[in-house]
Amino acid sequence: MARGLGIAVDLGTTTVVAELVDLASGRVLGVRSDLNPQAVYGADIMRRLRVAGPLTQLIRKKIGQFVAELSGSGRSATSSS
């Protein structure tokens, strides 16, 4: 059986969601969600692919923010931005 904590991330076209999960029980301990910061580059995926470099950095920053918040080094794990 897995032990410890994990982070599950759902990267959608309009939103990004991260859940802190107890790997032993499968219980969700906290959730963070926000609009996908990539949306400033257009609503459709094909348009976003044309500017992939900046998009990668935007989403890495957002996921890093969620990890910090869910791990206790940021705001409350159950709040949303």
BATORPA-420264 format. One record per atom (N, C-alpha, C, O, CB): y negated, z negated, x negated. Coordinates in steps of 0.1 Angstrom, whole numbers, padded with zeros to 4 digits, always signed. Atoms other than C-alpha are relative to their C-alpha. Glycine has a CB too. Layout:
# BATORPA-420264
YZX
...
//
This chain:
# BATORPA-420264
+0012+0000-0008
+0000+0000+0000
-0012+0000-0009
-0013-0007-0019
+0000-0012+0010
+0013-0001+0008
-0035+0009-0013
-0008-0013+0002
-0008-0019+0012
-0008+0012+0005
+0009+0012-0001
-0058-0020-0021
-0014+0004-0004
-0016+0014-0011
+0005-0011-0010
+0013-0002+0004
-0095-0022-0025
-0008+0007+0012
-0004+0007+0023
-0001+0009-0012
+0009-0007-0009
-0123-0002-0008
-0002+0014-0003
+0000+0018-0015
-0014-0007+0001
+0003-0015+0003
-0130+0035-0004
-0012+0004+0009
-0016-0003+0018
+0012+0008+0004
+0011-0006-0007
-0158+0056+0009
+0004+0014+0005
+0008+0022-0003
-0013+0001-0008
-0003-0013-0006
-0151+0085+0033
-0014+0006+0004
-0022+0000+0010
+0009-0002+0013
+0013-0007-0003
-0179+0111+0036
+0003+0012+0009
+0012+0020+0006
-0007+0004-0013
+0000-0012-0008
-0184+0137+0063
-0013+0007-0002
-0023+0003+0003
+0003-0004+0016
+0012-0008+0003
-0208+0164+0052
+0000+0011+0010
+0007+0021+0009
+0000+0005-0015
+0002-0010-0011
-0219+0183+0083
-0012+0009-0003
-0020+0006-0012
+0000-0006+0013
+0011-0009+0002
-0244+0211+0086
-0013-0008+0004
-0024-0004-0001
+0001+0012+0009
+0012+0007-0005
-0269+0187+0104
+0000-0015-0004
-0011-0020-0006
-0001+0001+0014
-0001+0014+0004
-0257+0152+0094
+0009-0003-0011
+0019+0005-0014
+0003-0009+0012
-0009+0005+0010
-0241+0132+0066
+0004-0014+0005
-0005-0022+0008
-0006+0001-0014
-0005+0013-0004
-0219+0102+0074
+0009-0005-0011
+0017+0002-0016
+0007+0000+0014
-0008+0007+0010
-0204+0077+0050
+0006-0013+0006
-0002-0020+0012
-0007-0003-0014
-0006+0012-0006
-0179+0050+0060
+0006-0008-0012
+0013-0002-0020
+0010+0003+0011
-0006+0009+0010
-0169+0020+0038
+0013-0004+0007
+0013-0010+0017
-0009-0012-0004
-0013+0003-0006
-0131+0015+0044
+0008-0009-0008
+0009-0008-0020
+0008+0014+0002
-0010+0009+0006
-0107-0013+0036
+0013+0008-0001
+0019+0011+0009
+0002-0014+0007
-0011-0008+0001
-0079+0007+0021
+0013-0006+0004
+0023+0001+0007
+0001+0005-0015
-0013+0007-0004
-0052-0019+0029
+0001+0000+0015
+0013+0003+0019
-0001-0014-0005
-0001+0001-0015
-0060-0022+0066
-0005+0013+0007
-0001+0015+0019
-0008-0012+0005
+0005-0012-0007
-0078+0011+0073
-0013-0004+0008
-0018+0005+0014
+0010+0006+0009
+0011+0005-0008
-0106-0010+0089
-0013+0006-0006
-0015+0005-0018
-0001-0015+0001
+0013-0004+0004
-0141+0005+0087
-0009-0012-0001
-0011-0019+0009
-0006+0011+0010
+0008+0012+0002
-0164-0021+0072
-0015+0003+0001
-0023-0006+0004
+0002-0005-0014
+0014-0004-0002
-0197-0002+0074
-0002+0015+0001
+0007+0022-0004
-0008-0005-0012
+0002-0014-0002
-0212+0031+0083
-0015+0003-0003
-0024-0005+0001
+0003+0004+0015
+0013-0005+0003
-0243+0050+0071
-0001+0014+0005
+0009+0022+0003
-0004-0002-0015
+0002-0014-0004
-0256+0082+0086
-0015+0004-0001
-0024-0004+0000
+0005+0003+0014
+0013-0005+0001
-0286+0104+0082
+0000+0015+0002
+0011+0021+0002
-0007-0003-0014
+0001-0015-0001
-0298+0140+0087
+0004+0005-0014
+0001-0001-0024
-0014+0005+0004
-0003-0006+0013
-0284+0163+0060
-0013+0005-0006
-0020+0013-0001
+0010+0012+0003
+0012-0004+0006
-0312+0167+0035
+0000+0015-0004
-0011+0020-0007
-0002-0008-0013
+0000-0014+0003
-0301+0203+0029
-0006+0008+0011
-0009+0020+0009
+0015+0004-0002
+0005-0008-0011
-0314+0213+0063
-0014+0006-0002
-0018+0015+0004
-0001-0009+0012
+0013-0005+0003
-0349+0218+0048
+0001+0015-0005
-0009+0022-0005
-0007-0009-0010
-0002-0013+0005
-0334+0250+0033
+0005+0010+0011
+0008+0022+0007
+0009+0000-0012
-0004-0009-0011
-0324+0265+0067
+0011-0006+0008
+0019-0015+0003
+0004+0013-0006
-0010+0005-0009
-0302+0258+0096
+0014+0006-0002
+0024-0001+0001
-0004+0002+0015
-0013-0006+0001
-0274+0282+0088
+0005-0001-0015
-0003-0001-0024
-0001+0015+0004
-0007+0002+0013
-0249+0278+0059
-0003+0012-0009
-0005+0009-0021
+0015-0002+0002
+0001-0011+0009
-0253+0313+0045
-0014+0000-0007
-0015+0003-0019
+0001+0013+0008
+0013+0001+0006
-0290+0308+0039
-0001-0011-0010
-0007-0010-0021
-0011-0003+0011
-0001+0011+0009
-0283+0275+0022
+0007+0004-0013
+0004-0001-0024
+0006-0012+0006
-0008-0004+0012
-0258+0291-0001
-0008+0008-0010
-0005+0008-0022
+0012+0009+0004
+0009-0007+0009
-0286+0312-0016
-0007-0009-0010
-0012-0005-0020
-0010+0009+0008
+0007+0009+0008
-0302+0281-0030
+0009-0012-0004
+0005-0024-0003
-0013-0005+0007
-0010+0011+0002
-0270+0261-0039
-0004-0010-0011
+0000-0022-0009
+0013+0007-0004
+0003+0010+0011
-0283+0244-0071
-0008-0012+0005
-0003-0023+0004
-0009+0007-0011
+0007+0011-0006
-0310+0223-0054
+0008-0008+0011
+0006-0020+0012
-0013+0004+0005
-0007+0006-0011
-0287+0216-0025
+0010-0010-0005
+0012-0021+0001
+0007+0011+0009
-0010+0009+0006
-0260+0201-0047
-0007-0013-0004
-0001-0024-0001
+0007+0006-0012
+0007+0012+0004
-0285+0176-0061
-0005-0008+0012
-0004-0020+0012
-0012+0004-0009
+0004+0007-0012
-0299+0167-0027
+0011-0008+0006
+0010-0020+0010
-0006+0010+0011
-0011+0006-0007
-0265+0159-0012
+0006-0011-0009
+0010-0022-0004
+0011+0010+0004
-0005+0010+0009
-0254+0140-0043
-0009-0013+0000
-0004-0024+0000
+0001+0005-0015
+0009+0011-0001
-0285+0118-0041
+0002-0007+0013
+0002-0020+0013
-0015+0005-0001
-0002+0007-0013
-0279+0111-0004
+0013-0008+0000
+0013-0019+0005
+0000+0010+0012
-0012+0007+0000
-0243+0102-0009
+0000-0012-0009
+0005-0023-0006
+0012+0009-0005
+0002+0011+0009
-0252+0080-0039
-0008-0011+0007
-0005-0023+0005
-0008+0004-0012
+0008+0010-0007
-0278+0062-0017
+0010-0007+0010
+0009-0019+0011
-0011+0007+0008
-0009+0006-0010
-0251+0056+0010
+0010-0009-0007
+0012-0020-0003
+0008+0011+0007
-0010+0008+0007
-0226+0043-0016
-0007-0013-0005
-0001-0024-0003
+0005+0007-0013
+0007+0012+0004
-0253+0019-0030
-0002-0010+0012
-0001-0022+0011
-0013+0003-0006
+0002+0008-0012
-0261+0007+0006
+0013-0007+0005
+0013-0019+0008
-0007+0008+0011
-0013+0005-0005
-0225+0003+0016
+0006-0010-0009
+0014-0019-0004
+0010+0011+0003
-0006+0010+0009
-0215-0016-0015
-0008-0013-0002
-0004-0021-0009
+0001+0007-0014
+0008+0012+0000
-0242-0042-0010
-0012+0000-0009
-0019-0010-0009
+0009-0011-0004
+0012+0000+0009
-0268-0031-0035
-0012+0007+0007
-0022+0009+0001
+0004+0007-0013
+0011-0006-0008
-0289-0016-0007
-0001-0007+0013
+0002-0019+0014
+0002+0015+0002
+0002+0006-0013
-0297-0022+0029
+0013-0003+0007
+0024-0001+0002
-0008+0009+0009
-0012+0004-0008
-0273-0035+0056
+0010+0012+0002
+0005+0023+0004
-0004-0005+0014
-0011-0010+0000
-0240-0015+0057
+0001+0006+0014
+0007+0017+0015
+0013-0005-0005
-0002-0005-0014
-0241-0011+0095
-0012+0007+0006
-0011+0012+0017
+0004-0011+0009
+0012-0006-0005
-0276+0003+0098
+0000+0015-0003
+0008+0020-0011
-0013-0006-0005
+0001-0014+0003
-0285+0040+0099
-0015+0003-0003
-0024-0004+0001
+0004+0009+0013
+0013-0004+0004
-0315+0058+0084
-0007+0008+0011
-0018+0012+0010
+0000+0008-0013
//
